[in-house]
Amino acid sequence: MTEEEVLAKTRHWLEAAVISLNLCPFAKAVYVKNQVRLVVSKARHADDLLEELDQELDLLTATPASEIDTTLLIHPTLFGDFLDFNDFLEIAEGVVDEHGLEGVIQLASFHPQFQFDGTEPDDISNYTNRAPFATLHLLREESVERAVEAFPNADAIFDVNIATLEKLGHAGWKGLGLT
């Protein structure tokens, strides 16, 4: 796939699932203000992706939130297997710590085969974290805290998302053009 195709699929997922289904009640505000940086990784090895993560952490922390509030570092080919990606996340968290950004930046993860512990692979709840490609989401803690303060029942988001997806079902998800 070309970089443009990867970006188009990612934008479609953001708009059709994350925003339209309100899976993240905070996403729309930054997305419509063009404060979400989408980066397609060109890394050929995990070490290269860690270098790109270094660069994105530096850029995000050096740029005002009004310009870039959050970054999606998308990798279309490196982590086809979810378990490999999940193992990589521990290393990626270490990079955040090495930068002295614990409590400043948090990582969230998305993957086409995302699976919560204790669920079956086809459990619809897993789709809350399914994206077209392996993706590292770099979030500013202060932005998350501000959003949580503004959202009345932030603790309920996960349960609401699962209920939304259960109502939508696999056919509804497929109808969004996300598979």
Contacts in CASP RR format, 6 or more apart in sequence:
PFRMAT RR
TARGET T0000
AUTHOR 0000-0000-0000
METHOD contacts of the structure
MODEL  1
MTEEEVLAKTRHWLEAAVISLNLCPFAKAVYVKNQVRLVVSKARHADDLL
EELDQELDLLTATPASEIDTTLLIHPTLFGDFLDFNDFLEIAEGVVDEHG
LEGVIQLASFHPQFQFDGTEPDDISNYTNRAPFATLHLLREESVERAVEA
FPNADAIFDVNIATLEKLGHAGWKGLGLT
1 9 0 8 1.000
1 76 0 8 1.000
3 40 0 8 1.000
6 40 0 8 1.000
6 74 0 8 1.000
6 76 0 8 1.000
6 132 0 8 1.000
6 133 0 8 1.000
7 38 0 8 1.000
7 40 0 8 1.000
7 74 0 8 1.000
9 132 0 8 1.000
9 133 0 8 1.000
10 38 0 8 1.000
10 72 0 8 1.000
10 74 0 8 1.000
10 131 0 8 1.000
10 132 0 8 1.000
10 133 0 8 1.000
10 135 0 8 1.000
11 38 0 8 1.000
12 132 0 8 1.000
12 177 0 8 1.000
12 178 0 8 1.000
13 131 0 8 1.000
13 132 0 8 1.000
13 178 0 8 1.000
14 27 0 8 1.000
14 31 0 8 1.000
14 36 0 8 1.000
15 31 0 8 1.000
16 176 0 8 1.000
16 177 0 8 1.000
16 178 0 8 1.000
17 23 0 8 1.000
17 127 0 8 1.000
17 173 0 8 1.000
17 176 0 8 1.000
17 178 0 8 1.000
18 24 0 8 1.000
18 27 0 8 1.000
19 27 0 8 1.000
19 28 0 8 1.000
19 31 0 8 1.000
20 176 0 8 1.000
21 161 0 8 1.000
21 164 0 8 1.000
21 165 0 8 1.000
21 168 0 8 1.000
22 164 0 8 1.000
23 128 0 8 1.000
23 161 0 8 1.000
23 164 0 8 1.000
24 157 0 8 1.000
25 147 0 8 1.000
25 151 0 8 1.000
25 157 0 8 1.000
26 143 0 8 1.000
26 144 0 8 1.000
26 147 0 8 1.000
26 151 0 8 1.000
27 36 0 8 1.000
30 36 0 8 1.000
30 69 0 8 1.000
30 70 0 8 1.000
30 143 0 8 1.000
33 69 0 8 1.000
35 65 0 8 1.000
35 66 0 8 1.000
35 67 0 8 1.000
35 68 0 8 1.000
35 69 0 8 1.000
35 70 0 8 1.000
36 68 0 8 1.000
36 69 0 8 1.000
36 70 0 8 1.000
36 71 0 8 1.000
36 72 0 8 1.000
37 56 0 8 1.000
37 59 0 8 1.000
37 60 0 8 1.000
37 68 0 8 1.000
37 70 0 8 1.000
37 71 0 8 1.000
37 72 0 8 1.000
38 71 0 8 1.000
38 72 0 8 1.000
38 74 0 8 1.000
39 52 0 8 1.000
39 56 0 8 1.000
39 71 0 8 1.000
39 72 0 8 1.000
39 73 0 8 1.000
39 74 0 8 1.000
40 74 0 8 1.000
40 75 0 8 1.000
40 76 0 8 1.000
41 48 0 8 1.000
41 49 0 8 1.000
41 52 0 8 1.000
41 73 0 8 1.000
41 74 0 8 1.000
41 75 0 8 1.000
41 76 0 8 1.000
41 78 0 8 1.000
42 48 0 8 1.000
42 52 0 8 1.000
43 49 0 8 1.000
43 51 0 8 1.000
43 52 0 8 1.000
43 75 0 8 1.000
43 78 0 8 1.000
44 78 0 8 1.000
45 78 0 8 1.000
46 78 0 8 1.000
46 88 0 8 1.000
46 91 0 8 1.000
49 73 0 8 1.000
49 75 0 8 1.000
49 78 0 8 1.000
49 88 0 8 1.000
50 91 0 8 1.000
50 92 0 8 1.000
50 95 0 8 1.000
52 73 0 8 1.000
53 73 0 8 1.000
53 92 0 8 1.000
53 95 0 8 1.000
53 136 0 8 1.000
54 95 0 8 1.000
54 99 0 8 1.000
56 71 0 8 1.000
56 73 0 8 1.000
56 138 0 8 1.000
57 95 0 8 1.000
57 96 0 8 1.000
57 99 0 8 1.000
57 101 0 8 1.000
57 105 0 8 1.000
57 138 0 8 1.000
58 99 0 8 1.000
59 68 0 8 1.000
59 71 0 8 1.000
60 68 0 8 1.000
60 70 0 8 1.000
60 71 0 8 1.000
60 105 0 8 1.000
60 138 0 8 1.000
60 140 0 8 1.000
61 99 0 8 1.000
61 101 0 8 1.000
61 104 0 8 1.000
61 105 0 8 1.000
65 140 0 8 1.000
65 142 0 8 1.000
65 143 0 8 1.000
69 140 0 8 1.000
69 143 0 8 1.000
70 137 0 8 1.000
70 138 0 8 1.000
70 139 0 8 1.000
70 140 0 8 1.000
70 143 0 8 1.000
71 137 0 8 1.000
71 138 0 8 1.000
72 135 0 8 1.000
72 136 0 8 1.000
72 137 0 8 1.000
72 138 0 8 1.000
73 135 0 8 1.000
73 136 0 8 1.000
73 137 0 8 1.000
73 138 0 8 1.000
74 131 0 8 1.000
74 133 0 8 1.000
74 134 0 8 1.000
74 135 0 8 1.000
75 133 0 8 1.000
75 134 0 8 1.000
75 135 0 8 1.000
75 136 0 8 1.000
76 133 0 8 1.000
76 134 0 8 1.000
78 134 0 8 1.000
79 85 0 8 1.000
79 88 0 8 1.000
79 111 0 8 1.000
79 134 0 8 1.000
80 111 0 8 1.000
80 112 0 8 1.000
80 113 0 8 1.000
80 134 0 8 1.000
81 113 0 8 1.000
82 111 0 8 1.000
82 112 0 8 1.000
82 113 0 8 1.000
82 114 0 8 1.000
82 115 0 8 1.000
85 109 0 8 1.000
85 111 0 8 1.000
85 134 0 8 1.000
86 109 0 8 1.000
86 111 0 8 1.000
89 107 0 8 1.000
89 109 0 8 1.000
89 136 0 8 1.000
92 107 0 8 1.000
92 136 0 8 1.000
93 107 0 8 1.000
96 102 0 8 1.000
96 105 0 8 1.000
96 106 0 8 1.000
96 107 0 8 1.000
99 105 0 8 1.000
103 141 0 8 1.000
104 140 0 8 1.000
104 141 0 8 1.000
104 142 0 8 1.000
105 138 0 8 1.000
105 139 0 8 1.000
105 140 0 8 1.000
105 141 0 8 1.000
106 138 0 8 1.000
106 139 0 8 1.000
106 141 0 8 1.000
106 144 0 8 1.000
107 136 0 8 1.000
107 137 0 8 1.000
107 138 0 8 1.000
107 139 0 8 1.000
108 129 0 8 1.000
108 136 0 8 1.000
108 137 0 8 1.000
108 139 0 8 1.000
109 129 0 8 1.000
109 134 0 8 1.000
109 135 0 8 1.000
109 136 0 8 1.000
109 137 0 8 1.000
110 129 0 8 1.000
110 130 0 8 1.000
110 131 0 8 1.000
110 134 0 8 1.000
110 135 0 8 1.000
110 137 0 8 1.000
111 129 0 8 1.000
111 130 0 8 1.000
111 131 0 8 1.000
111 133 0 8 1.000
111 134 0 8 1.000
111 135 0 8 1.000
112 130 0 8 1.000
112 131 0 8 1.000
112 132 0 8 1.000
112 133 0 8 1.000
112 134 0 8 1.000
113 121 0 8 1.000
113 130 0 8 1.000
114 126 0 8 1.000
114 127 0 8 1.000
114 129 0 8 1.000
114 130 0 8 1.000
114 131 0 8 1.000
115 121 0 8 1.000
115 123 0 8 1.000
115 126 0 8 1.000
116 123 0 8 1.000
116 125 0 8 1.000
116 126 0 8 1.000
116 129 0 8 1.000
119 125 0 8 1.000
119 126 0 8 1.000
122 170 0 8 1.000
124 162 0 8 1.000
124 165 0 8 1.000
124 166 0 8 1.000
124 168 0 8 1.000
124 169 0 8 1.000
124 170 0 8 1.000
124 173 0 8 1.000
125 162 0 8 1.000
125 165 0 8 1.000
125 166 0 8 1.000
127 165 0 8 1.000
127 173 0 8 1.000
128 158 0 8 1.000
128 161 0 8 1.000
128 162 0 8 1.000
128 165 0 8 1.000
130 178 0 8 1.000
132 178 0 8 1.000
147 154 0 8 1.000
148 154 0 8 1.000
151 157 0 8 1.000
153 160 0 8 1.000
165 173 0 8 1.000
173 179 0 8 1.000
END
